[in-house]
């Protein structure tokens, strides 16, 4: 059973890593709107426990500003690497 579970997890990982590119204008606007609806404001503390590629994370971090704190994490290393890049540019 362990082997089949490992194979299933590997398939999920492969499917996730091979998905279409979501870093387009539509998804950036949707992420920004999500942060607005969550009422993330300057000075707040935000935890994003499924950061993915980081679109909502970037919007949330910008919303809390230097007066707040933001922590984004994701279970898949691939997504964290993709999300980390935009933060270093800002």
PyMOL Python script that loads the backbone (N, CA, C, O; Angstrom):
from pymol import cmd

cmd.read_pdbstr("""\
ATOM      1  N   UNK A   1       0.826  -1.205   0.000  1.00  0.00           N
ATOM      2  CA  UNK A   1       0.000   0.000   0.000  1.00  0.00           C
ATOM      3  C   UNK A   1       0.862   1.257   0.000  1.00  0.00           C
ATOM      4  O   UNK A   1       0.485   2.256  -0.612  1.00  0.00           O
ATOM      5  N   UNK A   2       1.987   1.229   0.659  1.00  0.00           N
ATOM      6  CA  UNK A   2       2.860   2.392   0.706  1.00  0.00           C
ATOM      7  C   UNK A   2       3.349   2.778  -0.678  1.00  0.00           C
ATOM      8  O   UNK A   2       3.425   3.963  -1.003  1.00  0.00           O
ATOM      9  N   UNK A   3       3.689   1.766  -1.512  1.00  0.00           N
ATOM     10  CA  UNK A   3       4.163   2.047  -2.863  1.00  0.00           C
ATOM     11  C   UNK A   3       3.092   2.722  -3.708  1.00  0.00           C
ATOM     12  O   UNK A   3       3.385   3.653  -4.457  1.00  0.00           O
ATOM     13  N   UNK A   4       1.847   2.254  -3.591  1.00  0.00           N
ATOM     14  CA  UNK A   4       0.773   2.858  -4.380  1.00  0.00           C
ATOM     15  C   UNK A   4       0.470   4.268  -3.891  1.00  0.00           C
ATOM     16  O   UNK A   4       0.148   5.148  -4.690  1.00  0.00           O
ATOM     17  N   UNK A   5       0.571   4.483  -2.601  1.00  0.00           N
ATOM     18  CA  UNK A   5       0.362   5.822  -2.068  1.00  0.00           C
ATOM     19  C   UNK A   5       1.462   6.751  -2.548  1.00  0.00           C
ATOM     20  O   UNK A   5       1.183   7.888  -2.927  1.00  0.00           O
ATOM     21  N   UNK A   6       2.686   6.300  -2.540  1.00  0.00           N
ATOM     22  CA  UNK A   6       3.800   7.107  -3.033  1.00  0.00           C
ATOM     23  C   UNK A   6       3.626   7.419  -4.505  1.00  0.00           C
ATOM     24  O   UNK A   6       3.889   8.543  -4.933  1.00  0.00           O
ATOM     25  N   UNK A   7       3.189   6.448  -5.287  1.00  0.00           N
ATOM     26  CA  UNK A   7       2.949   6.660  -6.715  1.00  0.00           C
ATOM     27  C   UNK A   7       1.837   7.686  -6.927  1.00  0.00           C
ATOM     28  O   UNK A   7       1.921   8.532  -7.818  1.00  0.00           O
ATOM     29  N   UNK A   8       0.795   7.601  -6.098  1.00  0.00           N
ATOM     30  CA  UNK A   8      -0.303   8.563  -6.203  1.00  0.00           C
ATOM     31  C   UNK A   8       0.179   9.973  -5.861  1.00  0.00           C
ATOM     32  O   UNK A   8      -0.166  10.932  -6.552  1.00  0.00           O
ATOM     33  N   UNK A   9       0.964  10.100  -4.813  1.00  0.00           N
ATOM     34  CA  UNK A   9       1.501  11.417  -4.446  1.00  0.00           C
ATOM     35  C   UNK A   9       2.408  11.955  -5.547  1.00  0.00           C
ATOM     36  O   UNK A   9       2.378  13.149  -5.844  1.00  0.00           O
ATOM     37  N   UNK A  10       3.209  11.093  -6.150  1.00  0.00           N
ATOM     38  CA  UNK A  10       4.087  11.518  -7.237  1.00  0.00           C
ATOM     39  C   UNK A  10       3.260  11.997  -8.431  1.00  0.00           C
ATOM     40  O   UNK A  10       3.624  12.978  -9.081  1.00  0.00           O
ATOM     41  N   UNK A  11       2.169  11.323  -8.720  1.00  0.00           N
ATOM     42  CA  UNK A  11       1.302  11.736  -9.829  1.00  0.00           C
ATOM     43  C   UNK A  11       0.674  13.095  -9.550  1.00  0.00           C
ATOM     44  O   UNK A  11       0.587  13.933 -10.447  1.00  0.00           O
ATOM     45  N   UNK A  12       0.241  13.317  -8.326  1.00  0.00           N
ATOM     46  CA  UNK A  12      -0.327  14.617  -7.945  1.00  0.00           C
ATOM     47  C   UNK A  12       0.728  15.708  -8.112  1.00  0.00           C
ATOM     48  O   UNK A  12       0.441  16.776  -8.652  1.00  0.00           O
ATOM     49  N   UNK A  13       1.944  15.440  -7.650  1.00  0.00           N
ATOM     50  CA  UNK A  13       3.035  16.400  -7.793  1.00  0.00           C
ATOM     51  C   UNK A  13       3.318  16.683  -9.268  1.00  0.00           C
ATOM     52  O   UNK A  13       3.485  17.839  -9.657  1.00  0.00           O
ATOM     53  N   UNK A  14       3.372  15.646 -10.077  1.00  0.00           N
ATOM     54  CA  UNK A  14       3.623  15.828 -11.511  1.00  0.00           C
ATOM     55  C   UNK A  14       2.522  16.647 -12.170  1.00  0.00           C
ATOM     56  O   UNK A  14       2.801  17.540 -12.971  1.00  0.00           O
ATOM     57  N   UNK A  15       1.272  16.345 -11.833  1.00  0.00           N
ATOM     58  CA  UNK A  15       0.147  17.097 -12.396  1.00  0.00           C
ATOM     59  C   UNK A  15       0.212  18.565 -11.999  1.00  0.00           C
ATOM     60  O   UNK A  15      -0.019  19.452 -12.820  1.00  0.00           O
ATOM     61  N   UNK A  16       0.532  18.813 -10.725  1.00  0.00           N
ATOM     62  CA  UNK A  16       0.626  20.199 -10.254  1.00  0.00           C
ATOM     63  C   UNK A  16       1.737  20.949 -10.977  1.00  0.00           C
ATOM     64  O   UNK A  16       1.532  22.074 -11.431  1.00  0.00           O
ATOM     65  N   UNK A  17       2.898  20.341 -11.085  1.00  0.00           N
ATOM     66  CA  UNK A  17       4.038  21.002 -11.702  1.00  0.00           C
ATOM     67  C   UNK A  17       3.884  21.190 -13.205  1.00  0.00           C
ATOM     68  O   UNK A  17       4.580  22.018 -13.792  1.00  0.00           O
ATOM     69  N   UNK A  18       2.993  20.442 -13.836  1.00  0.00           N
ATOM     70  CA  UNK A  18       2.792  20.549 -15.277  1.00  0.00           C
ATOM     71  C   UNK A  18       1.533  21.323 -15.650  1.00  0.00           C
ATOM     72  O   UNK A  18       1.108  21.291 -16.805  1.00  0.00           O
ATOM     73  N   UNK A  19       0.943  22.005 -14.705  1.00  0.00           N
ATOM     74  CA  UNK A  19      -0.280  22.755 -14.973  1.00  0.00           C
ATOM     75  C   UNK A  19       0.033  23.990 -15.827  1.00  0.00           C
ATOM     76  O   UNK A  19       1.193  24.382 -15.950  1.00  0.00           O
ATOM     77  N   UNK A  20      -0.989  24.593 -16.408  1.00  0.00           N
ATOM     78  CA  UNK A  20      -0.762  25.801 -17.215  1.00  0.00           C
ATOM     79  C   UNK A  20      -0.188  26.936 -16.355  1.00  0.00           C
ATOM     80  O   UNK A  20      -0.272  26.906 -15.127  1.00  0.00           O
ATOM     81  N   UNK A  21       0.372  27.896 -17.004  1.00  0.00           N
ATOM     82  CA  UNK A  21       0.936  29.060 -16.322  1.00  0.00           C
ATOM     83  C   UNK A  21      -0.201  29.968 -15.834  1.00  0.00           C
ATOM     84  O   UNK A  21      -0.999  30.459 -16.633  1.00  0.00           O
ATOM     85  N   UNK A  22      -0.263  30.181 -14.540  1.00  0.00           N
ATOM     86  CA  UNK A  22      -1.317  31.017 -13.969  1.00  0.00           C
ATOM     87  C   UNK A  22      -0.856  32.450 -13.721  1.00  0.00           C
ATOM     88  O   UNK A  22      -1.618  33.253 -13.183  1.00  0.00           O
ATOM     89  N   UNK A  23       0.344  32.776 -14.093  1.00  0.00           N
ATOM     90  CA  UNK A  23       0.862  34.116 -13.819  1.00  0.00           C
ATOM     91  C   UNK A  23       0.549  35.050 -14.981  1.00  0.00           C
ATOM     92  O   UNK A  23       1.450  35.597 -15.618  1.00  0.00           O
ATOM     93  N   UNK A  24      -0.744  35.223 -15.244  1.00  0.00           N
ATOM     94  CA  UNK A  24      -1.179  36.136 -16.289  1.00  0.00           C
ATOM     95  C   UNK A  24      -2.003  37.259 -15.655  1.00  0.00           C
ATOM     96  O   UNK A  24      -2.261  37.235 -14.451  1.00  0.00           O
ATOM     97  N   UNK A  25      -2.408  38.226 -16.449  1.00  0.00           N
ATOM     98  CA  UNK A  25      -3.089  39.408 -15.914  1.00  0.00           C
ATOM     99  C   UNK A  25      -4.405  39.055 -15.211  1.00  0.00           C
ATOM    100  O   UNK A  25      -4.716  39.636 -14.172  1.00  0.00           O
ATOM    101  N   UNK A  26      -5.173  38.124 -15.755  1.00  0.00           N
ATOM    102  CA  UNK A  26      -6.434  37.730 -15.128  1.00  0.00           C
ATOM    103  C   UNK A  26      -6.202  37.217 -13.712  1.00  0.00           C
ATOM    104  O   UNK A  26      -6.896  37.629 -12.783  1.00  0.00           O
ATOM    105  N   UNK A  27      -5.232  36.322 -13.539  1.00  0.00           N
ATOM    106  CA  UNK A  27      -4.980  35.735 -12.219  1.00  0.00           C
ATOM    107  C   UNK A  27      -4.353  36.745 -11.258  1.00  0.00           C
ATOM    108  O   UNK A  27      -4.595  36.682 -10.053  1.00  0.00           O
ATOM    109  N   UNK A  28      -3.555  37.669 -11.777  1.00  0.00           N
ATOM    110  CA  UNK A  28      -3.004  38.735 -10.920  1.00  0.00           C
ATOM    111  C   UNK A  28      -4.133  39.616 -10.385  1.00  0.00           C
ATOM    112  O   UNK A  28      -4.141  39.982  -9.209  1.00  0.00           O
ATOM    113  N   UNK A  29      -5.079  39.951 -11.255  1.00  0.00           N
ATOM    114  CA  UNK A  29      -6.222  40.766 -10.816  1.00  0.00           C
ATOM    115  C   UNK A  29      -7.097  40.001  -9.826  1.00  0.00           C
ATOM    116  O   UNK A  29      -7.596  40.576  -8.858  1.00  0.00           O
ATOM    117  N   UNK A  30      -7.281  38.705 -10.070  1.00  0.00           N
ATOM    118  CA  UNK A  30      -8.078  37.884  -9.149  1.00  0.00           C
ATOM    119  C   UNK A  30      -7.409  37.803  -7.779  1.00  0.00           C
ATOM    120  O   UNK A  30      -8.087  37.850  -6.753  1.00  0.00           O
ATOM    121  N   UNK A  31      -6.090  37.683  -7.760  1.00  0.00           N
ATOM    122  CA  UNK A  31      -5.357  37.619  -6.490  1.00  0.00           C
ATOM    123  C   UNK A  31      -5.485  38.941  -5.732  1.00  0.00           C
ATOM    124  O   UNK A  31      -5.684  38.953  -4.517  1.00  0.00           O
ATOM    125  N   UNK A  32      -5.372  40.032  -6.449  1.00  0.00           N
ATOM    126  CA  UNK A  32      -5.525  41.351  -5.824  1.00  0.00           C
ATOM    127  C   UNK A  32      -6.922  41.510  -5.246  1.00  0.00           C
ATOM    128  O   UNK A  32      -7.085  42.024  -4.139  1.00  0.00           O
ATOM    129  N   UNK A  33      -7.926  41.072  -5.985  1.00  0.00           N
ATOM    130  CA  UNK A  33      -9.308  41.160  -5.512  1.00  0.00           C
ATOM    131  C   UNK A  33      -9.524  40.275  -4.280  1.00  0.00           C
ATOM    132  O   UNK A  33     -10.235  40.668  -3.355  1.00  0.00           O
ATOM    133  N   UNK A  34      -8.926  39.108  -4.263  1.00  0.00           N
ATOM    134  CA  UNK A  34      -9.020  38.214  -3.110  1.00  0.00           C
ATOM    135  C   UNK A  34      -8.492  38.903  -1.851  1.00  0.00           C
ATOM    136  O   UNK A  34      -9.104  38.815  -0.787  1.00  0.00           O
ATOM    137  N   UNK A  35      -7.369  39.578  -1.976  1.00  0.00           N
ATOM    138  CA  UNK A  35      -6.779  40.287  -0.836  1.00  0.00           C
ATOM    139  C   UNK A  35      -7.688  41.435  -0.403  1.00  0.00           C
ATOM    140  O   UNK A  35      -7.844  41.687   0.792  1.00  0.00           O
ATOM    141  N   UNK A  36      -8.283  42.127  -1.363  1.00  0.00           N
ATOM    142  CA  UNK A  36      -9.240  43.189  -1.018  1.00  0.00           C
ATOM    143  C   UNK A  36     -10.429  42.627  -0.250  1.00  0.00           C
ATOM    144  O   UNK A  36     -10.837  43.194   0.764  1.00  0.00           O
ATOM    145  N   UNK A  37     -10.990  41.515  -0.727  1.00  0.00           N
ATOM    146  CA  UNK A  37     -12.139  40.902  -0.061  1.00  0.00           C
ATOM    147  C   UNK A  37     -11.795  40.389   1.336  1.00  0.00           C
ATOM    148  O   UNK A  37     -12.646  40.372   2.225  1.00  0.00           O
ATOM    149  N   UNK A  38     -10.543  39.971   1.524  1.00  0.00           N
ATOM    150  CA  UNK A  38     -10.088  39.503   2.841  1.00  0.00           C
ATOM    151  C   UNK A  38      -9.805  40.667   3.788  1.00  0.00           C
ATOM    152  O   UNK A  38      -9.510  40.464   4.965  1.00  0.00           O
ATOM    153  N   UNK A  39      -9.897  41.879   3.265  1.00  0.00           N
ATOM    154  CA  UNK A  39      -9.680  43.108   4.056  1.00  0.00           C
ATOM    155  C   UNK A  39      -8.296  43.142   4.696  1.00  0.00           C
ATOM    156  O   UNK A  39      -8.138  43.547   5.848  1.00  0.00           O
ATOM    157  N   UNK A  40      -7.300  42.708   3.927  1.00  0.00           N
ATOM    158  CA  UNK A  40      -5.909  42.785   4.380  1.00  0.00           C
ATOM    159  C   UNK A  40      -5.494  44.260   4.311  1.00  0.00           C
ATOM    160  O   UNK A  40      -5.619  44.906   3.271  1.00  0.00           O
ATOM    161  N   UNK A  41      -5.007  44.766   5.420  1.00  0.00           N
ATOM    162  CA  UNK A  41      -4.661  46.193   5.511  1.00  0.00           C
ATOM    163  C   UNK A  41      -3.265  46.372   6.092  1.00  0.00           C
ATOM    164  O   UNK A  41      -2.669  45.435   6.624  1.00  0.00           O
ATOM    165  N   UNK A  42      -2.769  47.573   5.979  1.00  0.00           N
ATOM    166  CA  UNK A  42      -1.461  47.923   6.531  1.00  0.00           C
ATOM    167  C   UNK A  42      -1.404  47.584   8.017  1.00  0.00           C
ATOM    168  O   UNK A  42      -2.343  47.848   8.768  1.00  0.00           O
ATOM    169  N   UNK A  43      -0.290  46.999   8.422  1.00  0.00           N
ATOM    170  CA  UNK A  43      -0.084  46.675   9.825  1.00  0.00           C
ATOM    171  C   UNK A  43      -0.616  45.309  10.250  1.00  0.00           C
ATOM    172  O   UNK A  43      -0.377  44.883  11.380  1.00  0.00           O
ATOM    173  N   UNK A  44      -1.326  44.627   9.378  1.00  0.00           N
ATOM    174  CA  UNK A  44      -1.900  43.325   9.731  1.00  0.00           C
ATOM    175  C   UNK A  44      -0.850  42.220   9.682  1.00  0.00           C
ATOM    176  O   UNK A  44       0.223  42.392   9.104  1.00  0.00           O
ATOM    177  N   UNK A  45      -1.175  41.089  10.294  1.00  0.00           N
ATOM    178  CA  UNK A  45      -0.357  39.883  10.227  1.00  0.00           C
ATOM    179  C   UNK A  45      -1.069  38.902   9.304  1.00  0.00           C
ATOM    180  O   UNK A  45      -2.250  38.618   9.503  1.00  0.00           O
ATOM    181  N   UNK A  46      -0.372  38.383   8.301  1.00  0.00           N
ATOM    182  CA  UNK A  46      -0.993  37.494   7.321  1.00  0.00           C
ATOM    183  C   UNK A  46      -0.185  36.213   7.200  1.00  0.00           C
ATOM    184  O   UNK A  46       1.042  36.241   7.107  1.00  0.00           O
ATOM    185  N   UNK A  47      -0.898  35.078   7.203  1.00  0.00           N
ATOM    186  CA  UNK A  47      -0.303  33.777   6.947  1.00  0.00           C
ATOM    187  C   UNK A  47      -0.978  33.191   5.712  1.00  0.00           C
ATOM    188  O   UNK A  47      -2.197  33.023   5.697  1.00  0.00           O
ATOM    189  N   UNK A  48      -0.217  32.885   4.700  1.00  0.00           N
ATOM    190  CA  UNK A  48      -0.721  32.228   3.493  1.00  0.00           C
ATOM    191  C   UNK A  48      -0.161  30.812   3.510  1.00  0.00           C
ATOM    192  O   UNK A  48       1.024  30.603   3.250  1.00  0.00           O
ATOM    193  N   UNK A  49      -1.014  29.845   3.816  1.00  0.00           N
ATOM    194  CA  UNK A  49      -0.539  28.471   4.008  1.00  0.00           C
ATOM    195  C   UNK A  49      -0.537  27.637   2.730  1.00  0.00           C
ATOM    196  O   UNK A  49      -0.195  26.455   2.772  1.00  0.00           O
ATOM    197  N   UNK A  50      -0.903  28.216   1.621  1.00  0.00           N
ATOM    198  CA  UNK A  50      -0.848  27.516   0.325  1.00  0.00           C
ATOM    199  C   UNK A  50      -0.455  28.537  -0.743  1.00  0.00           C
ATOM    200  O   UNK A  50      -1.218  28.804  -1.671  1.00  0.00           O
ATOM    201  N   UNK A  51       0.719  29.092  -0.602  1.00  0.00           N
ATOM    202  CA  UNK A  51       1.167  30.213  -1.415  1.00  0.00           C
ATOM    203  C   UNK A  51       1.158  29.934  -2.908  1.00  0.00           C
ATOM    204  O   UNK A  51       0.877  30.830  -3.705  1.00  0.00           O
ATOM    205  N   UNK A  52       1.459  28.718  -3.290  1.00  0.00           N
ATOM    206  CA  UNK A  52       1.498  28.410  -4.716  1.00  0.00           C
ATOM    207  C   UNK A  52       2.554  29.247  -5.412  1.00  0.00           C
ATOM    208  O   UNK A  52       3.695  29.317  -4.957  1.00  0.00           O
ATOM    209  N   UNK A  53       2.182  29.877  -6.506  1.00  0.00           N
ATOM    210  CA  UNK A  53       3.143  30.694  -7.251  1.00  0.00           C
ATOM    211  C   UNK A  53       3.279  32.093  -6.682  1.00  0.00           C
ATOM    212  O   UNK A  53       4.116  32.863  -7.152  1.00  0.00           O
ATOM    213  N   UNK A  54       2.490  32.441  -5.691  1.00  0.00           N
ATOM    214  CA  UNK A  54       2.706  33.678  -4.960  1.00  0.00           C
ATOM    215  C   UNK A  54       1.930  34.903  -5.407  1.00  0.00           C
ATOM    216  O   UNK A  54       2.206  35.998  -4.919  1.00  0.00           O
ATOM    217  N   UNK A  55       0.982  34.770  -6.304  1.00  0.00           N
ATOM    218  CA  UNK A  55       0.254  35.953  -6.770  1.00  0.00           C
ATOM    219  C   UNK A  55      -0.522  36.635  -5.642  1.00  0.00           C
ATOM    220  O   UNK A  55      -0.419  37.850  -5.472  1.00  0.00           O
ATOM    221  N   UNK A  56      -1.289  35.880  -4.880  1.00  0.00           N
ATOM    222  CA  UNK A  56      -2.017  36.460  -3.751  1.00  0.00           C
ATOM    223  C   UNK A  56      -1.044  36.855  -2.645  1.00  0.00           C
ATOM    224  O   UNK A  56      -1.280  37.830  -1.931  1.00  0.00           O
ATOM    225  N   UNK A  57       0.030  36.115  -2.501  1.00  0.00           N
ATOM    226  CA  UNK A  57       1.037  36.430  -1.485  1.00  0.00           C
ATOM    227  C   UNK A  57       1.660  37.795  -1.734  1.00  0.00           C
ATOM    228  O   UNK A  57       1.837  38.581  -0.803  1.00  0.00           O
ATOM    229  N   UNK A  58       1.988  38.073  -2.975  1.00  0.00           N
ATOM    230  CA  UNK A  58       2.575  39.371  -3.320  1.00  0.00           C
ATOM    231  C   UNK A  58       1.590  40.487  -3.009  1.00  0.00           C
ATOM    232  O   UNK A  58       1.962  41.498  -2.415  1.00  0.00           O
ATOM    233  N   UNK A  59       0.331  40.308  -3.410  1.00  0.00           N
ATOM    234  CA  UNK A  59      -0.694  41.318  -3.138  1.00  0.00           C
ATOM    235  C   UNK A  59      -0.884  41.523  -1.633  1.00  0.00           C
ATOM    236  O   UNK A  59      -1.028  42.657  -1.176  1.00  0.00           O
ATOM    237  N   UNK A  60      -0.883  40.436  -0.866  1.00  0.00           N
ATOM    238  CA  UNK A  60      -1.058  40.538   0.584  1.00  0.00           C
ATOM    239  C   UNK A  60       0.142  41.214   1.241  1.00  0.00           C
ATOM    240  O   UNK A  60      -0.027  42.058   2.121  1.00  0.00           O
ATOM    241  N   UNK A  61       1.350  40.850   0.820  1.00  0.00           N
ATOM    242  CA  UNK A  61       2.556  41.453   1.392  1.00  0.00           C
ATOM    243  C   UNK A  61       2.593  42.952   1.095  1.00  0.00           C
ATOM    244  O   UNK A  61       2.981  43.747   1.951  1.00  0.00           O
ATOM    245  N   UNK A  62       2.195  43.331  -0.101  1.00  0.00           N
ATOM    246  CA  UNK A  62       2.146  44.756  -0.436  1.00  0.00           C
ATOM    247  C   UNK A  62       1.090  45.472   0.397  1.00  0.00           C
ATOM    248  O   UNK A  62       1.289  46.616   0.808  1.00  0.00           O
ATOM    249  N   UNK A  63      -0.035  44.801   0.647  1.00  0.00           N
ATOM    250  CA  UNK A  63      -1.115  45.415   1.429  1.00  0.00           C
ATOM    251  C   UNK A  63      -0.722  45.630   2.889  1.00  0.00           C
ATOM    252  O   UNK A  63      -1.074  46.660   3.464  1.00  0.00           O
ATOM    253  N   UNK A  64      -0.004  44.692   3.502  1.00  0.00           N
ATOM    254  CA  UNK A  64       0.372  44.857   4.905  1.00  0.00           C
ATOM    255  C   UNK A  64       1.526  45.843   5.057  1.00  0.00           C
ATOM    256  O   UNK A  64       1.677  46.473   6.104  1.00  0.00           O
ATOM    257  N   UNK A  65       2.331  45.972   4.019  1.00  0.00           N
ATOM    258  CA  UNK A  65       3.432  46.934   4.040  1.00  0.00           C
ATOM    259  C   UNK A  65       4.457  46.650   5.126  1.00  0.00           C
ATOM    260  O   UNK A  65       4.471  45.580   5.734  1.00  0.00           O
ATOM    261  N   UNK A  66       5.303  47.626   5.350  1.00  0.00           N
ATOM    262  CA  UNK A  66       6.374  47.459   6.335  1.00  0.00           C
ATOM    263  C   UNK A  66       5.857  47.489   7.773  1.00  0.00           C
ATOM    264  O   UNK A  66       6.565  47.088   8.696  1.00  0.00           O
ATOM    265  N   UNK A  67       4.638  47.960   7.961  1.00  0.00           N
ATOM    266  CA  UNK A  67       4.054  47.995   9.305  1.00  0.00           C
ATOM    267  C   UNK A  67       3.460  46.648   9.711  1.00  0.00           C
ATOM    268  O   UNK A  67       3.152  46.435  10.884  1.00  0.00           O
ATOM    269  N   UNK A  68       3.298  45.740   8.751  1.00  0.00           N
ATOM    270  CA  UNK A  68       2.708  44.436   9.032  1.00  0.00           C
ATOM    271  C   UNK A  68       3.711  43.321   8.813  1.00  0.00           C
ATOM    272  O   UNK A  68       4.894  43.564   8.572  1.00  0.00           O
ATOM    273  N   UNK A  69       3.223  42.103   8.902  1.00  0.00           N
ATOM    274  CA  UNK A  69       4.066  40.935   8.674  1.00  0.00           C
ATOM    275  C   UNK A  69       3.344  39.955   7.770  1.00  0.00           C
ATOM    276  O   UNK A  69       2.122  39.819   7.829  1.00  0.00           O
ATOM    277  N   UNK A  70       4.107  39.280   6.940  1.00  0.00           N
ATOM    278  CA  UNK A  70       3.554  38.303   6.022  1.00  0.00           C
ATOM    279  C   UNK A  70       4.431  37.068   6.011  1.00  0.00           C
ATOM    280  O   UNK A  70       5.658  37.164   5.959  1.00  0.00           O
ATOM    281  N   UNK A  71       3.789  35.895   6.060  1.00  0.00           N
ATOM    282  CA  UNK A  71       4.500  34.629   5.926  1.00  0.00           C
ATOM    283  C   UNK A  71       3.730  33.771   4.945  1.00  0.00           C
ATOM    284  O   UNK A  71       2.545  33.498   5.138  1.00  0.00           O
ATOM    285  N   UNK A  72       4.411  33.346   3.889  1.00  0.00           N
ATOM    286  CA  UNK A  72       3.803  32.449   2.914  1.00  0.00           C
ATOM    287  C   UNK A  72       4.560  31.136   2.893  1.00  0.00           C
ATOM    288  O   UNK A  72       5.791  31.126   2.917  1.00  0.00           O
ATOM    289  N   UNK A  73       3.838  30.037   2.848  1.00  0.00           N
ATOM    290  CA  UNK A  73       4.462  28.727   2.797  1.00  0.00           C
ATOM    291  C   UNK A  73       3.665  27.822   1.869  1.00  0.00           C
ATOM    292  O   UNK A  73       2.467  28.017   1.667  1.00  0.00           O
ATOM    293  N   UNK A  74       4.343  26.840   1.315  1.00  0.00           N
ATOM    294  CA  UNK A  74       3.675  25.881   0.445  1.00  0.00           C
ATOM    295  C   UNK A  74       4.385  24.542   0.572  1.00  0.00           C
ATOM    296  O   UNK A  74       5.596  24.494   0.785  1.00  0.00           O
ATOM    297  N   UNK A  75       3.642  23.470   0.443  1.00  0.00           N
ATOM    298  CA  UNK A  75       4.202  22.141   0.640  1.00  0.00           C
ATOM    299  C   UNK A  75       5.146  21.737  -0.493  1.00  0.00           C
ATOM    300  O   UNK A  75       6.043  20.923  -0.276  1.00  0.00           O
ATOM    301  N   UNK A  76       4.966  22.276  -1.671  1.00  0.00           N
ATOM    302  CA  UNK A  76       5.775  21.883  -2.824  1.00  0.00           C
ATOM    303  C   UNK A  76       6.925  22.858  -3.036  1.00  0.00           C
ATOM    304  O   UNK A  76       6.705  24.059  -3.200  1.00  0.00           O
ATOM    305  N   UNK A  77       8.117  22.357  -3.032  1.00  0.00           N
ATOM    306  CA  UNK A  77       9.322  23.165  -3.195  1.00  0.00           C
ATOM    307  C   UNK A  77       9.286  23.963  -4.505  1.00  0.00           C
ATOM    308  O   UNK A  77       9.691  25.125  -4.533  1.00  0.00           O
ATOM    309  N   UNK A  78       8.811  23.351  -5.571  1.00  0.00           N
ATOM    310  CA  UNK A  78       8.746  23.996  -6.883  1.00  0.00           C
ATOM    311  C   UNK A  78       7.965  25.312  -6.807  1.00  0.00           C
ATOM    312  O   UNK A  78       8.396  26.322  -7.363  1.00  0.00           O
ATOM    313  N   UNK A  79       6.837  25.302  -6.131  1.00  0.00           N
ATOM    314  CA  UNK A  79       6.012  26.499  -6.026  1.00  0.00           C
ATOM    315  C   UNK A  79       6.693  27.577  -5.207  1.00  0.00           C
ATOM    316  O   UNK A  79       6.607  28.759  -5.541  1.00  0.00           O
ATOM    317  N   UNK A  80       7.368  27.182  -4.139  1.00  0.00           N
ATOM    318  CA  UNK A  80       8.056  28.165  -3.305  1.00  0.00           C
ATOM    319  C   UNK A  80       9.146  28.872  -4.091  1.00  0.00           C
ATOM    320  O   UNK A  80       9.332  30.079  -3.942  1.00  0.00           O
ATOM    321  N   UNK A  81       9.867  28.135  -4.924  1.00  0.00           N
ATOM    322  CA  UNK A  81      10.911  28.755  -5.736  1.00  0.00           C
ATOM    323  C   UNK A  81      10.312  29.762  -6.701  1.00  0.00           C
ATOM    324  O   UNK A  81      10.872  30.843  -6.885  1.00  0.00           O
ATOM    325  N   UNK A  82       9.183  29.430  -7.323  1.00  0.00           N
ATOM    326  CA  UNK A  82       8.530  30.341  -8.258  1.00  0.00           C
ATOM    327  C   UNK A  82       7.994  31.572  -7.521  1.00  0.00           C
ATOM    328  O   UNK A  82       8.051  32.686  -8.042  1.00  0.00           O
ATOM    329  N   UNK A  83       7.480  31.367  -6.321  1.00  0.00           N
ATOM    330  CA  UNK A  83       6.919  32.478  -5.564  1.00  0.00           C
ATOM    331  C   UNK A  83       8.010  33.381  -5.018  1.00  0.00           C
ATOM    332  O   UNK A  83       7.807  34.589  -4.895  1.00  0.00           O
ATOM    333  N   UNK A  84       9.154  32.820  -4.693  1.00  0.00           N
ATOM    334  CA  UNK A  84      10.232  33.584  -4.077  1.00  0.00           C
ATOM    335  C   UNK A  84      10.798  34.638  -5.028  1.00  0.00           C
ATOM    336  O   UNK A  84      11.185  35.719  -4.584  1.00  0.00           O
ATOM    337  N   UNK A  85      10.850  34.352  -6.295  1.00  0.00           N
ATOM    338  CA  UNK A  85      11.469  35.254  -7.273  1.00  0.00           C
ATOM    339  C   UNK A  85      10.890  36.666  -7.260  1.00  0.00           C
ATOM    340  O   UNK A  85      11.666  37.617  -7.176  1.00  0.00           O
ATOM    341  N   UNK A  86       9.568  36.859  -7.339  1.00  0.00           N
ATOM    342  CA  UNK A  86       9.039  38.215  -7.363  1.00  0.00           C
ATOM    343  C   UNK A  86       9.343  39.014  -6.099  1.00  0.00           C
ATOM    344  O   UNK A  86       9.480  40.236  -6.160  1.00  0.00           O
ATOM    345  N   UNK A  87       9.450  38.336  -4.950  1.00  0.00           N
ATOM    346  CA  UNK A  87       9.717  39.054  -3.704  1.00  0.00           C
ATOM    347  C   UNK A  87      11.121  39.651  -3.698  1.00  0.00           C
ATOM    348  O   UNK A  87      11.334  40.732  -3.149  1.00  0.00           O
ATOM    349  N   UNK A  88      12.056  38.970  -4.290  1.00  0.00           N
ATOM    350  CA  UNK A  88      13.408  39.492  -4.334  1.00  0.00           C
ATOM    351  C   UNK A  88      13.537  40.695  -5.257  1.00  0.00           C
ATOM    352  O   UNK A  88      14.462  41.493  -5.105  1.00  0.00           O
ATOM    353  N   UNK A  89      12.632  40.834  -6.202  1.00  0.00           N
ATOM    354  CA  UNK A  89      12.674  41.929  -7.165  1.00  0.00           C
ATOM    355  C   UNK A  89      12.075  43.194  -6.590  1.00  0.00           C
ATOM    356  O   UNK A  89      12.324  44.282  -7.109  1.00  0.00           O
ATOM    357  N   UNK A  90      11.285  43.080  -5.523  1.00  0.00           N
ATOM    358  CA  UNK A  90      10.574  44.253  -4.999  1.00  0.00           C
ATOM    359  C   UNK A  90      11.359  44.925  -3.883  1.00  0.00           C
ATOM    360  O   UNK A  90      10.908  45.928  -3.328  1.00  0.00           O
TER     361      UNK A  90
END
""", "prot")
cmd.dss("prot")
cmd.show_as("cartoon", "prot")
cmd.util.cbc("prot")
cmd.orient("prot")
